[in-house]
Amino acid sequence: MKRPPHATDGTTTTEEDAALDATFEALADADCRAILAAAATPKTTSELAEDCDIALSTAYRKVELLSETPLLAEGVRFDPDGDHAAEYVRDAANAAVELGDDGVTLAVDGDGTDPLAVALDAPGVSAD
């Protein structure tokens, strides 16, 4: 399940959100944390696998898990030759966990990176 990139105002997940469990699962996984570190700039799954020194099949699984969270955003890398590819970028700058009477709340502040805007800034790519 892919989600569109969210606005830079952040995301809050609570006990009722499936993303809460996925986010904690991803943060507990060393490969997911490595992918988040490597995804400071937009990268394809192959590039993430290479940068993190993990198998491509593992990278696909971890990116899929991270895509269910507010931590990673999916965009498109436009290629002038028409060979477009999915790319991913870290979509979180800060996260805070709050334990309250209503349960656990996770607030994630976006870092302002918009994968679509980054893709459109690529040489030879135009939104026209």
Phi and psi in radians as a Rosetta constraint file:
Dihedral C 1 N 2 CA 2 C 2 CIRCULARHARMONIC -1.685 0.35
Dihedral N 2 CA 2 C 2 N 3 CIRCULARHARMONIC 2.574 0.35
Dihedral C 2 N 3 CA 3 C 3 CIRCULARHARMONIC -2.125 0.35
Dihedral N 3 CA 3 C 3 N 4 CIRCULARHARMONIC 2.606 0.35
Dihedral C 3 N 4 CA 4 C 4 CIRCULARHARMONIC -1.261 0.35
Dihedral N 4 CA 4 C 4 N 5 CIRCULARHARMONIC 2.734 0.35
Dihedral C 4 N 5 CA 5 C 5 CIRCULARHARMONIC -1.051 0.35
Dihedral N 5 CA 5 C 5 N 6 CIRCULARHARMONIC 2.470 0.35
Dihedral C 5 N 6 CA 6 C 6 CIRCULARHARMONIC -1.682 0.35
Dihedral N 6 CA 6 C 6 N 7 CIRCULARHARMONIC 2.932 0.35
Dihedral C 6 N 7 CA 7 C 7 CIRCULARHARMONIC -1.157 0.35
Dihedral N 7 CA 7 C 7 N 8 CIRCULARHARMONIC 2.888 0.35
Dihedral C 7 N 8 CA 8 C 8 CIRCULARHARMONIC -1.299 0.35
Dihedral N 8 CA 8 C 8 N 9 CIRCULARHARMONIC -0.007 0.35
Dihedral C 8 N 9 CA 9 C 9 CIRCULARHARMONIC -1.369 0.35
Dihedral N 9 CA 9 C 9 N 10 CIRCULARHARMONIC -0.182 0.35
Dihedral C 9 N 10 CA 10 C 10 CIRCULARHARMONIC 1.760 0.35
Dihedral N 10 CA 10 C 10 N 11 CIRCULARHARMONIC 3.124 0.35
Dihedral C 10 N 11 CA 11 C 11 CIRCULARHARMONIC -2.422 0.35
Dihedral N 11 CA 11 C 11 N 12 CIRCULARHARMONIC 2.496 0.35
Dihedral C 11 N 12 CA 12 C 12 CIRCULARHARMONIC -2.126 0.35
Dihedral N 12 CA 12 C 12 N 13 CIRCULARHARMONIC 2.252 0.35
Dihedral C 12 N 13 CA 13 C 13 CIRCULARHARMONIC -2.041 0.35
Dihedral N 13 CA 13 C 13 N 14 CIRCULARHARMONIC 2.565 0.35
Dihedral C 13 N 14 CA 14 C 14 CIRCULARHARMONIC -2.234 0.35
Dihedral N 14 CA 14 C 14 N 15 CIRCULARHARMONIC -3.071 0.35
Dihedral C 14 N 15 CA 15 C 15 CIRCULARHARMONIC -0.952 0.35
Dihedral N 15 CA 15 C 15 N 16 CIRCULARHARMONIC -0.509 0.35
Dihedral C 15 N 16 CA 16 C 16 CIRCULARHARMONIC -1.378 0.35
Dihedral N 16 CA 16 C 16 N 17 CIRCULARHARMONIC -0.229 0.35
Dihedral C 16 N 17 CA 17 C 17 CIRCULARHARMONIC -1.646 0.35
Dihedral N 17 CA 17 C 17 N 18 CIRCULARHARMONIC 2.272 0.35
Dihedral C 17 N 18 CA 18 C 18 CIRCULARHARMONIC -1.115 0.35
Dihedral N 18 CA 18 C 18 N 19 CIRCULARHARMONIC -0.460 0.35
Dihedral C 18 N 19 CA 19 C 19 CIRCULARHARMONIC -1.117 0.35
Dihedral N 19 CA 19 C 19 N 20 CIRCULARHARMONIC -0.427 0.35
Dihedral C 19 N 20 CA 20 C 20 CIRCULARHARMONIC -1.100 0.35
Dihedral N 20 CA 20 C 20 N 21 CIRCULARHARMONIC -0.893 0.35
Dihedral C 20 N 21 CA 21 C 21 CIRCULARHARMONIC -1.105 0.35
Dihedral N 21 CA 21 C 21 N 22 CIRCULARHARMONIC -0.735 0.35
Dihedral C 21 N 22 CA 22 C 22 CIRCULARHARMONIC -1.094 0.35
Dihedral N 22 CA 22 C 22 N 23 CIRCULARHARMONIC -0.671 0.35
Dihedral C 22 N 23 CA 23 C 23 CIRCULARHARMONIC -1.141 0.35
Dihedral N 23 CA 23 C 23 N 24 CIRCULARHARMONIC -0.806 0.35
Dihedral C 23 N 24 CA 24 C 24 CIRCULARHARMONIC -1.151 0.35
Dihedral N 24 CA 24 C 24 N 25 CIRCULARHARMONIC -0.666 0.35
Dihedral C 24 N 25 CA 25 C 25 CIRCULARHARMONIC -1.073 0.35
Dihedral N 25 CA 25 C 25 N 26 CIRCULARHARMONIC -0.768 0.35
Dihedral C 25 N 26 CA 26 C 26 CIRCULARHARMONIC -1.147 0.35
Dihedral N 26 CA 26 C 26 N 27 CIRCULARHARMONIC -0.742 0.35
Dihedral C 26 N 27 CA 27 C 27 CIRCULARHARMONIC -1.189 0.35
Dihedral N 27 CA 27 C 27 N 28 CIRCULARHARMONIC -0.418 0.35
Dihedral C 27 N 28 CA 28 C 28 CIRCULARHARMONIC -1.427 0.35
Dihedral N 28 CA 28 C 28 N 29 CIRCULARHARMONIC -0.150 0.35
Dihedral C 28 N 29 CA 29 C 29 CIRCULARHARMONIC -1.752 0.35
Dihedral N 29 CA 29 C 29 N 30 CIRCULARHARMONIC 2.161 0.35
Dihedral C 29 N 30 CA 30 C 30 CIRCULARHARMONIC -1.089 0.35
Dihedral N 30 CA 30 C 30 N 31 CIRCULARHARMONIC -0.676 0.35
Dihedral C 30 N 31 CA 31 C 31 CIRCULARHARMONIC -1.144 0.35
Dihedral N 31 CA 31 C 31 N 32 CIRCULARHARMONIC -0.694 0.35
Dihedral C 31 N 32 CA 32 C 32 CIRCULARHARMONIC -1.120 0.35
Dihedral N 32 CA 32 C 32 N 33 CIRCULARHARMONIC -0.715 0.35
Dihedral C 32 N 33 CA 33 C 33 CIRCULARHARMONIC -1.125 0.35
Dihedral N 33 CA 33 C 33 N 34 CIRCULARHARMONIC -0.674 0.35
Dihedral C 33 N 34 CA 34 C 34 CIRCULARHARMONIC -1.126 0.35
Dihedral N 34 CA 34 C 34 N 35 CIRCULARHARMONIC -0.713 0.35
Dihedral C 34 N 35 CA 35 C 35 CIRCULARHARMONIC -1.107 0.35
Dihedral N 35 CA 35 C 35 N 36 CIRCULARHARMONIC -0.749 0.35
Dihedral C 35 N 36 CA 36 C 36 CIRCULARHARMONIC -1.064 0.35
Dihedral N 36 CA 36 C 36 N 37 CIRCULARHARMONIC -0.692 0.35
Dihedral C 36 N 37 CA 37 C 37 CIRCULARHARMONIC -1.149 0.35
Dihedral N 37 CA 37 C 37 N 38 CIRCULARHARMONIC -0.730 0.35
Dihedral C 37 N 38 CA 38 C 38 CIRCULARHARMONIC -1.261 0.35
Dihedral N 38 CA 38 C 38 N 39 CIRCULARHARMONIC -0.419 0.35
Dihedral C 38 N 39 CA 39 C 39 CIRCULARHARMONIC -1.539 0.35
Dihedral N 39 CA 39 C 39 N 40 CIRCULARHARMONIC 0.478 0.35
Dihedral C 39 N 40 CA 40 C 40 CIRCULARHARMONIC -1.114 0.35
Dihedral N 40 CA 40 C 40 N 41 CIRCULARHARMONIC -0.497 0.35
Dihedral C 40 N 41 CA 41 C 41 CIRCULARHARMONIC -2.109 0.35
Dihedral N 41 CA 41 C 41 N 42 CIRCULARHARMONIC 2.670 0.35
Dihedral C 41 N 42 CA 42 C 42 CIRCULARHARMONIC -1.043 0.35
Dihedral N 42 CA 42 C 42 N 43 CIRCULARHARMONIC 2.313 0.35
Dihedral C 42 N 43 CA 43 C 43 CIRCULARHARMONIC -2.515 0.35
Dihedral N 43 CA 43 C 43 N 44 CIRCULARHARMONIC 2.640 0.35
Dihedral C 43 N 44 CA 44 C 44 CIRCULARHARMONIC -1.352 0.35
Dihedral N 44 CA 44 C 44 N 45 CIRCULARHARMONIC 2.931 0.35
Dihedral C 44 N 45 CA 45 C 45 CIRCULARHARMONIC -1.067 0.35
Dihedral N 45 CA 45 C 45 N 46 CIRCULARHARMONIC -0.674 0.35
Dihedral C 45 N 46 CA 46 C 46 CIRCULARHARMONIC -1.084 0.35
Dihedral N 46 CA 46 C 46 N 47 CIRCULARHARMONIC -0.741 0.35
Dihedral C 46 N 47 CA 47 C 47 CIRCULARHARMONIC -1.147 0.35
Dihedral N 47 CA 47 C 47 N 48 CIRCULARHARMONIC -0.682 0.35
Dihedral C 47 N 48 CA 48 C 48 CIRCULARHARMONIC -1.123 0.35
Dihedral N 48 CA 48 C 48 N 49 CIRCULARHARMONIC -0.747 0.35
Dihedral C 48 N 49 CA 49 C 49 CIRCULARHARMONIC -1.044 0.35
Dihedral N 49 CA 49 C 49 N 50 CIRCULARHARMONIC -0.759 0.35
Dihedral C 49 N 50 CA 50 C 50 CIRCULARHARMONIC -1.165 0.35
Dihedral N 50 CA 50 C 50 N 51 CIRCULARHARMONIC -0.809 0.35
Dihedral C 50 N 51 CA 51 C 51 CIRCULARHARMONIC -1.103 0.35
Dihedral N 51 CA 51 C 51 N 52 CIRCULARHARMONIC -0.580 0.35
Dihedral C 51 N 52 CA 52 C 52 CIRCULARHARMONIC -1.649 0.35
Dihedral N 52 CA 52 C 52 N 53 CIRCULARHARMONIC -0.045 0.35
Dihedral C 52 N 53 CA 53 C 53 CIRCULARHARMONIC 0.958 0.35
Dihedral N 53 CA 53 C 53 N 54 CIRCULARHARMONIC 0.867 0.35
Dihedral C 53 N 54 CA 54 C 54 CIRCULARHARMONIC -2.216 0.35
Dihedral N 54 CA 54 C 54 N 55 CIRCULARHARMONIC 2.780 0.35
Dihedral C 54 N 55 CA 55 C 55 CIRCULARHARMONIC -1.099 0.35
Dihedral N 55 CA 55 C 55 N 56 CIRCULARHARMONIC 2.566 0.35
Dihedral C 55 N 56 CA 56 C 56 CIRCULARHARMONIC -1.045 0.35
Dihedral N 56 CA 56 C 56 N 57 CIRCULARHARMONIC -0.695 0.35
Dihedral C 56 N 57 CA 57 C 57 CIRCULARHARMONIC -1.108 0.35
Dihedral N 57 CA 57 C 57 N 58 CIRCULARHARMONIC -0.653 0.35
Dihedral C 57 N 58 CA 58 C 58 CIRCULARHARMONIC -1.165 0.35
Dihedral N 58 CA 58 C 58 N 59 CIRCULARHARMONIC -0.750 0.35
Dihedral C 58 N 59 CA 59 C 59 CIRCULARHARMONIC -1.044 0.35
Dihedral N 59 CA 59 C 59 N 60 CIRCULARHARMONIC -0.741 0.35
Dihedral C 59 N 60 CA 60 C 60 CIRCULARHARMONIC -1.065 0.35
Dihedral N 60 CA 60 C 60 N 61 CIRCULARHARMONIC -0.754 0.35
Dihedral C 60 N 61 CA 61 C 61 CIRCULARHARMONIC -1.117 0.35
Dihedral N 61 CA 61 C 61 N 62 CIRCULARHARMONIC -0.761 0.35
Dihedral C 61 N 62 CA 62 C 62 CIRCULARHARMONIC -1.212 0.35
Dihedral N 62 CA 62 C 62 N 63 CIRCULARHARMONIC -0.689 0.35
Dihedral C 62 N 63 CA 63 C 63 CIRCULARHARMONIC -1.119 0.35
Dihedral N 63 CA 63 C 63 N 64 CIRCULARHARMONIC -0.670 0.35
Dihedral C 63 N 64 CA 64 C 64 CIRCULARHARMONIC -1.082 0.35
Dihedral N 64 CA 64 C 64 N 65 CIRCULARHARMONIC -0.778 0.35
Dihedral C 64 N 65 CA 65 C 65 CIRCULARHARMONIC -1.089 0.35
Dihedral N 65 CA 65 C 65 N 66 CIRCULARHARMONIC -0.825 0.35
Dihedral C 65 N 66 CA 66 C 66 CIRCULARHARMONIC -1.116 0.35
Dihedral N 66 CA 66 C 66 N 67 CIRCULARHARMONIC -0.515 0.35
Dihedral C 66 N 67 CA 67 C 67 CIRCULARHARMONIC -1.220 0.35
Dihedral N 67 CA 67 C 67 N 68 CIRCULARHARMONIC -0.269 0.35
Dihedral C 67 N 68 CA 68 C 68 CIRCULARHARMONIC -1.529 0.35
Dihedral N 68 CA 68 C 68 N 69 CIRCULARHARMONIC 0.048 0.35
Dihedral C 68 N 69 CA 69 C 69 CIRCULARHARMONIC -2.060 0.35
Dihedral N 69 CA 69 C 69 N 70 CIRCULARHARMONIC 2.954 0.35
Dihedral C 69 N 70 CA 70 C 70 CIRCULARHARMONIC -1.449 0.35
Dihedral N 70 CA 70 C 70 N 71 CIRCULARHARMONIC 0.208 0.35
Dihedral C 70 N 71 CA 71 C 71 CIRCULARHARMONIC -1.543 0.35
Dihedral N 71 CA 71 C 71 N 72 CIRCULARHARMONIC -0.432 0.35
Dihedral C 71 N 72 CA 72 C 72 CIRCULARHARMONIC -2.339 0.35
Dihedral N 72 CA 72 C 72 N 73 CIRCULARHARMONIC 2.328 0.35
Dihedral C 72 N 73 CA 73 C 73 CIRCULARHARMONIC -1.939 0.35
Dihedral N 73 CA 73 C 73 N 74 CIRCULARHARMONIC 2.545 0.35
Dihedral C 73 N 74 CA 74 C 74 CIRCULARHARMONIC -1.791 0.35
Dihedral N 74 CA 74 C 74 N 75 CIRCULARHARMONIC 2.399 0.35
Dihedral C 74 N 75 CA 75 C 75 CIRCULARHARMONIC -2.345 0.35
Dihedral N 75 CA 75 C 75 N 76 CIRCULARHARMONIC -2.923 0.35
Dihedral C 75 N 76 CA 76 C 76 CIRCULARHARMONIC -2.228 0.35
Dihedral N 76 CA 76 C 76 N 77 CIRCULARHARMONIC 2.298 0.35
Dihedral C 76 N 77 CA 77 C 77 CIRCULARHARMONIC -1.643 0.35
Dihedral N 77 CA 77 C 77 N 78 CIRCULARHARMONIC 1.937 0.35
Dihedral C 77 N 78 CA 78 C 78 CIRCULARHARMONIC -1.414 0.35
Dihedral N 78 CA 78 C 78 N 79 CIRCULARHARMONIC 2.367 0.35
Dihedral C 78 N 79 CA 79 C 79 CIRCULARHARMONIC -2.052 0.35
Dihedral N 79 CA 79 C 79 N 80 CIRCULARHARMONIC 2.264 0.35
Dihedral C 79 N 80 CA 80 C 80 CIRCULARHARMONIC -0.992 0.35
Dihedral N 80 CA 80 C 80 N 81 CIRCULARHARMONIC -0.435 0.35
Dihedral C 80 N 81 CA 81 C 81 CIRCULARHARMONIC -1.456 0.35
Dihedral N 81 CA 81 C 81 N 82 CIRCULARHARMONIC -0.015 0.35
Dihedral C 81 N 82 CA 82 C 82 CIRCULARHARMONIC 1.587 0.35
Dihedral N 82 CA 82 C 82 N 83 CIRCULARHARMONIC 0.061 0.35
Dihedral C 82 N 83 CA 83 C 83 CIRCULARHARMONIC -1.655 0.35
Dihedral N 83 CA 83 C 83 N 84 CIRCULARHARMONIC 1.269 0.35
Dihedral C 83 N 84 CA 84 C 84 CIRCULARHARMONIC -1.299 0.35
Dihedral N 84 CA 84 C 84 N 85 CIRCULARHARMONIC 2.615 0.35
Dihedral C 84 N 85 CA 85 C 85 CIRCULARHARMONIC -2.374 0.35
Dihedral N 85 CA 85 C 85 N 86 CIRCULARHARMONIC 2.602 0.35
Dihedral C 85 N 86 CA 86 C 86 CIRCULARHARMONIC -1.243 0.35
Dihedral N 86 CA 86 C 86 N 87 CIRCULARHARMONIC 2.443 0.35
Dihedral C 86 N 87 CA 87 C 87 CIRCULARHARMONIC -2.371 0.35
Dihedral N 87 CA 87 C 87 N 88 CIRCULARHARMONIC 2.778 0.35
Dihedral C 87 N 88 CA 88 C 88 CIRCULARHARMONIC -2.264 0.35
Dihedral N 88 CA 88 C 88 N 89 CIRCULARHARMONIC 2.562 0.35
Dihedral C 88 N 89 CA 89 C 89 CIRCULARHARMONIC -2.474 0.35
Dihedral N 89 CA 89 C 89 N 90 CIRCULARHARMONIC 2.516 0.35
Dihedral C 89 N 90 CA 90 C 90 CIRCULARHARMONIC -1.050 0.35
Dihedral N 90 CA 90 C 90 N 91 CIRCULARHARMONIC 2.302 0.35
Dihedral C 90 N 91 CA 91 C 91 CIRCULARHARMONIC -2.033 0.35
Dihedral N 91 CA 91 C 91 N 92 CIRCULARHARMONIC 0.436 0.35
Dihedral C 91 N 92 CA 92 C 92 CIRCULARHARMONIC -2.453 0.35
Dihedral N 92 CA 92 C 92 N 93 CIRCULARHARMONIC 2.404 0.35
Dihedral C 92 N 93 CA 93 C 93 CIRCULARHARMONIC -1.871 0.35
Dihedral N 93 CA 93 C 93 N 94 CIRCULARHARMONIC -0.651 0.35
Dihedral C 93 N 94 CA 94 C 94 CIRCULARHARMONIC -2.497 0.35
Dihedral N 94 CA 94 C 94 N 95 CIRCULARHARMONIC 2.635 0.35
Dihedral C 94 N 95 CA 95 C 95 CIRCULARHARMONIC -2.433 0.35
Dihedral N 95 CA 95 C 95 N 96 CIRCULARHARMONIC 2.479 0.35
Dihedral C 95 N 96 CA 96 C 96 CIRCULARHARMONIC -2.359 0.35
Dihedral N 96 CA 96 C 96 N 97 CIRCULARHARMONIC 2.334 0.35
Dihedral C 96 N 97 CA 97 C 97 CIRCULARHARMONIC -1.814 0.35
Dihedral N 97 CA 97 C 97 N 98 CIRCULARHARMONIC 2.295 0.35
Dihedral C 97 N 98 CA 98 C 98 CIRCULARHARMONIC -2.109 0.35
Dihedral N 98 CA 98 C 98 N 99 CIRCULARHARMONIC 2.237 0.35
Dihedral C 98 N 99 CA 99 C 99 CIRCULARHARMONIC -1.810 0.35
Dihedral N 99 CA 99 C 99 N 100 CIRCULARHARMONIC 1.984 0.35
Dihedral C 99 N 100 CA 100 C 100 CIRCULARHARMONIC -2.290 0.35
Dihedral N 100 CA 100 C 100 N 101 CIRCULARHARMONIC -3.075 0.35
Dihedral C 100 N 101 CA 101 C 101 CIRCULARHARMONIC -1.080 0.35
Dihedral N 101 CA 101 C 101 N 102 CIRCULARHARMONIC -0.491 0.35
Dihedral C 101 N 102 CA 102 C 102 CIRCULARHARMONIC -1.546 0.35
Dihedral N 102 CA 102 C 102 N 103 CIRCULARHARMONIC 0.036 0.35
Dihedral C 102 N 103 CA 103 C 103 CIRCULARHARMONIC 1.958 0.35
Dihedral N 103 CA 103 C 103 N 104 CIRCULARHARMONIC -2.706 0.35
Dihedral C 103 N 104 CA 104 C 104 CIRCULARHARMONIC -1.666 0.35
Dihedral N 104 CA 104 C 104 N 105 CIRCULARHARMONIC 2.379 0.35
Dihedral C 104 N 105 CA 105 C 105 CIRCULARHARMONIC -2.204 0.35
Dihedral N 105 CA 105 C 105 N 106 CIRCULARHARMONIC 2.335 0.35
Dihedral C 105 N 106 CA 106 C 106 CIRCULARHARMONIC -2.046 0.35
Dihedral N 106 CA 106 C 106 N 107 CIRCULARHARMONIC 2.093 0.35
Dihedral C 106 N 107 CA 107 C 107 CIRCULARHARMONIC -1.883 0.35
Dihedral N 107 CA 107 C 107 N 108 CIRCULARHARMONIC 2.163 0.35
Dihedral C 107 N 108 CA 108 C 108 CIRCULARHARMONIC -2.044 0.35
Dihedral N 108 CA 108 C 108 N 109 CIRCULARHARMONIC 2.145 0.35
Dihedral C 108 N 109 CA 109 C 109 CIRCULARHARMONIC -1.637 0.35
Dihedral N 109 CA 109 C 109 N 110 CIRCULARHARMONIC 2.207 0.35
Dihedral C 109 N 110 CA 110 C 110 CIRCULARHARMONIC -1.190 0.35
Dihedral N 110 CA 110 C 110 N 111 CIRCULARHARMONIC 2.750 0.35
Dihedral C 110 N 111 CA 111 C 111 CIRCULARHARMONIC -1.725 0.35
Dihedral N 111 CA 111 C 111 N 112 CIRCULARHARMONIC 0.121 0.35
Dihedral C 111 N 112 CA 112 C 112 CIRCULARHARMONIC 1.501 0.35
Dihedral N 112 CA 112 C 112 N 113 CIRCULARHARMONIC 0.027 0.35
Dihedral C 112 N 113 CA 113 C 113 CIRCULARHARMONIC -1.426 0.35
Dihedral N 113 CA 113 C 113 N 114 CIRCULARHARMONIC 2.179 0.35
Dihedral C 113 N 114 CA 114 C 114 CIRCULARHARMONIC -1.942 0.35
Dihedral N 114 CA 114 C 114 N 115 CIRCULARHARMONIC 1.858 0.35
Dihedral C 114 N 115 CA 115 C 115 CIRCULARHARMONIC -0.986 0.35
Dihedral N 115 CA 115 C 115 N 116 CIRCULARHARMONIC -0.603 0.35
Dihedral C 115 N 116 CA 116 C 116 CIRCULARHARMONIC -1.179 0.35
Dihedral N 116 CA 116 C 116 N 117 CIRCULARHARMONIC -0.751 0.35
Dihedral C 116 N 117 CA 117 C 117 CIRCULARHARMONIC -1.110 0.35
Dihedral N 117 CA 117 C 117 N 118 CIRCULARHARMONIC -0.701 0.35
Dihedral C 117 N 118 CA 118 C 118 CIRCULARHARMONIC -1.088 0.35
Dihedral N 118 CA 118 C 118 N 119 CIRCULARHARMONIC -0.746 0.35
Dihedral C 118 N 119 CA 119 C 119 CIRCULARHARMONIC -1.113 0.35
Dihedral N 119 CA 119 C 119 N 120 CIRCULARHARMONIC -0.687 0.35
Dihedral C 119 N 120 CA 120 C 120 CIRCULARHARMONIC -1.280 0.35
Dihedral N 120 CA 120 C 120 N 121 CIRCULARHARMONIC -0.291 0.35
Dihedral C 120 N 121 CA 121 C 121 CIRCULARHARMONIC -1.443 0.35
Dihedral N 121 CA 121 C 121 N 122 CIRCULARHARMONIC -0.073 0.35
Dihedral C 121 N 122 CA 122 C 122 CIRCULARHARMONIC -1.178 0.35
Dihedral N 122 CA 122 C 122 N 123 CIRCULARHARMONIC 2.553 0.35
Dihedral C 122 N 123 CA 123 C 123 CIRCULARHARMONIC -1.027 0.35
Dihedral N 123 CA 123 C 123 N 124 CIRCULARHARMONIC 2.372 0.35
Dihedral C 123 N 124 CA 124 C 124 CIRCULARHARMONIC 1.419 0.35
Dihedral N 124 CA 124 C 124 N 125 CIRCULARHARMONIC 0.103 0.35
Dihedral C 124 N 125 CA 125 C 125 CIRCULARHARMONIC -1.977 0.35
Dihedral N 125 CA 125 C 125 N 126 CIRCULARHARMONIC 2.365 0.35
Dihedral C 125 N 126 CA 126 C 126 CIRCULARHARMONIC -2.371 0.35
Dihedral N 126 CA 126 C 126 N 127 CIRCULARHARMONIC 2.580 0.35
Dihedral C 126 N 127 CA 127 C 127 CIRCULARHARMONIC -1.498 0.35
Dihedral N 127 CA 127 C 127 N 128 CIRCULARHARMONIC -0.053 0.35
